[in-house]
Amino acid sequence: MCYLEKCYQKDPNIVFRRIADEVILVPIRQDVADMESIYTLNEVGSFIWEIIESQRTVAQIKELIIAEFEVDPETAEFDLIEFLVQLEAAGVLEELK
């Protein structure tokens, strides 16, 4: 499957809060916050995080990023894929099967 055809879902054990222009992700393990694994997302990362579970493909998310932010398609795709790979490696995101 082409990477742009993938869809993702958030780990249900992640709590997120918006603080100013950033989103903070905190993994909750056995009812306790894992303070060593807190992730801070910038404006674009926050935008992506908020639309992840809308059953959109990576290609559709890329198009939304291009429409929302002043970025060329190649940069949007590269940065989006890199971001999703990092979130998946951190265990806060998983591919929908």
C-alpha positions as CSV (number, residue, x, y, z in Angstrom):
1,M,0.0,0.0,0.0
2,C,1.2,3.5,-0.8
3,Y,1.9,5.6,2.2
4,L,-0.4,8.3,1.0
5,E,-3.3,5.8,1.1
6,K,-2.9,5.0,4.8
7,C,-5.3,6.1,7.6
8,Y,-4.3,6.5,11.2
9,Q,-6.0,6.5,14.6
10,K,-4.8,7.9,17.9
11,D,-3.9,5.7,20.8
12,P,-6.8,5.9,23.3
13,N,-4.3,6.2,26.2
14,I,-3.2,9.6,25.0
15,V,-4.6,12.7,26.6
16,F,-4.2,15.9,24.7
17,R,-4.7,19.5,25.8
18,R,-4.4,22.7,23.8
19,I,-2.4,25.4,25.5
20,A,-2.1,28.6,23.4
21,D,-0.9,27.6,20.0
22,E,0.4,24.2,21.0
23,V,-1.1,20.8,21.8
24,I,0.4,18.7,24.6
25,L,0.2,14.9,24.3
26,V,0.5,12.9,27.6
27,P,0.4,9.1,27.6
28,I,-1.7,7.7,30.4
29,R,-0.5,4.3,31.7
30,Q,-2.4,2.5,34.4
31,D,-4.3,5.8,35.4
32,V,-1.0,7.6,35.8
33,A,0.5,10.2,33.4
34,D,3.8,9.2,31.9
35,M,5.5,12.5,32.4
36,E,8.7,11.3,30.7
37,S,6.8,10.9,27.4
38,I,5.1,14.2,27.0
39,Y,5.0,15.5,23.4
40,T,4.5,19.1,22.4
41,L,3.1,19.8,18.9
42,N,3.4,23.1,17.0
43,E,0.6,24.7,15.0
44,V,0.9,22.3,12.0
45,G,1.4,19.2,14.2
46,S,-1.7,20.3,16.3
47,F,-3.7,20.7,13.1
48,I,-2.7,17.2,11.9
49,W,-3.4,15.7,15.4
50,E,-6.9,17.2,15.4
51,I,-7.9,15.7,12.0
52,I,-6.2,12.3,12.3
53,E,-9.3,10.3,13.3
54,S,-11.5,11.8,10.6
55,Q,-10.9,8.6,8.4
56,R,-8.9,10.7,6.0
57,T,-6.0,9.3,4.2
58,V,-2.5,10.7,4.4
59,A,-3.1,12.2,0.9
60,Q,-6.2,13.9,2.1
61,I,-4.5,15.3,5.2
62,K,-1.7,16.6,2.9
63,E,-4.2,18.5,0.8
64,L,-5.8,20.0,3.9
65,I,-2.3,21.2,5.1
66,I,-1.6,22.8,1.7
67,A,-5.0,24.6,1.9
68,E,-4.5,25.7,5.5
69,F,-0.8,26.7,5.4
70,E,1.4,28.3,2.8
71,V,3.5,25.3,1.8
72,D,4.3,23.5,-1.4
73,P,3.0,20.0,-2.0
74,E,6.4,18.3,-1.8
75,T,7.3,19.9,1.5
76,A,3.9,19.2,2.9
77,E,4.1,15.5,1.9
78,F,7.7,15.1,3.2
79,D,7.0,16.8,6.6
80,L,3.6,15.0,7.1
81,I,5.1,11.6,6.5
82,E,8.1,12.3,8.7
83,F,5.7,13.6,11.5
84,L,3.4,10.5,11.2
85,V,6.4,8.1,11.3
86,Q,7.6,9.8,14.5
87,L,4.2,9.6,16.1
88,E,3.9,6.0,15.2
89,A,7.3,5.2,16.5
90,A,6.5,6.9,19.8
91,G,3.4,4.7,20.1
92,V,0.8,7.5,20.1
93,L,-0.6,6.7,16.7
94,E,-1.3,3.5,14.8
95,E,-2.3,2.7,11.3
96,L,-5.9,1.7,10.7
97,K,-6.1,-1.7,9.1
